[in-house]
């Protein structure tokens, strides 16, 4: 069989790629055509995404695909991170450079939202975990700070939907990405118009929702001509990158709820693939989230601050002028003393501090722990704490799912971090299967191949991933069981203590933010 080519356009928080996936009917192999940097652009005290440059880079990648594969290319599809969006006017003008999810304008918006609609009612309408970066609070911040932009908007497009519009001229919202907004109804599986109306937010700007594997349309003639491609189909994959990554989890037929996925990168997303959204009181208490998956499944998961901690430590270390490779940092961490100091990776002070090592040291100092002074000590503290947070979340997932998780599948770029993989096996006391690294792209392109009738079921898709990838296995180390058990107890106590302190900090912020009237 002659190889067919599917193009996966994968945009992450730090970089983007245009990847060629070559399919011979049995296995799929990937080739990177074009890689480019991504990240926030600071302007006038705000953080933005430079979507026009990203679109230019995507077109460069498409041109390379046209040159190298030409008529063998069958389709293309885009996946990105969640929650962020663009706004188009009636005449298709981009109304502003879209905001980055770490922009501080949403600080305090969640508390303001709860004054209008109680937390429990928002959860019942959306099934989503509460984070100030969610699209709902971004829209509320826009309404408060720049109502003229929102008033001029004709259409809201989430990030991958915007680039599908650039490719086809069609305005649609892909299901898995729509579920990250916190205004998509988890059981009706449509936009939650009632919730938006209660917040005074427009609903007419929301496009039709389509499922993963939908052909959005043919590539625009001008785009195809510039790229040297035929007018190929543009297929919406699971456009939320985690949705694509979970589609490519190489599980060997295990029942739903008996395996967990862990998409490891800047963020770690740990969860279960289930048939329907879970909306119980315990899910709300655990602040778990329900996000859409392939074939109408839901991903019950928790967002955990992941290798962001390591990335930002590396950035601070390199401010002195010496470049450090991740492999060297992992080596230094391996040599450092184990389980000496722990942090809560999701504490608000680690969201975007100017100096991550100093933030980690301050946290340890404030909580009466030894302060890590070396690079290795800081990285080990971060990695061990991430692994222990995984164990905490795993317990929540098992309680809600009602089954014991037997194996954790770690996918994505973080699956290359063998030290974190081993810490995860030790902390969770579960078998870990690491890989594939390129799960997101594999899920993207294989959903495209499925849309072209090259693949049948989701189980078949996962078999192809398993047969096409190199996987690593990690088992809990018996000699370390007692040490990690003690660490789990310490970590649980730390979370309980810092949770109380965090509530006190938030209360102080609200008091300070309350306008005072003159007597």
Secondary structure, 3 states (H helix, E strand, C coil): CCCEEEEEEEECCCEEEEEEEEECCCCEEEEEEEEEECCCEEECCEEECCHHHHHHHHHHHHHHHHHHCHHHEEEEEEEECCCCEEEECCCCCECCCCECCCCHHHCCHHHHHHHHCCHHHHHHHHCCCCCCCCHHHHHHHHHHHCHHHHHHCCEEEEHHHHHHHHHHCCCCEEHHHHCCCCCEECCCCEECHHHHHHCCCCCCCECCEECCCEEEEECCHHHHHHHCCCCCEEEECCCEHHHHHHHCCCCCCCCCCCEEEEEECCEEEEEEEECCCCCCHHHHHHCCEEEECHHHCEEEEEEEECCHHHHHHHHHHHCCCCCCCHHHHHHHHHHCCCCCCCCCCCCHHHCCCCCHHHHHHHHHHHCCCCCCCCHHHHHHHHHHHHHHHHHHHHHHHHHHHCCCCCEEEEECHHHHCHHHHHHHHHHHCCEEEECCCCHHHHHHHHHHHHHCCCCCCHHHHHHHHHHHCCCEEECCCHHHHHHHHHHHHHHHHHHHHHHHHHHHHHHHHHHHHCCCCCC
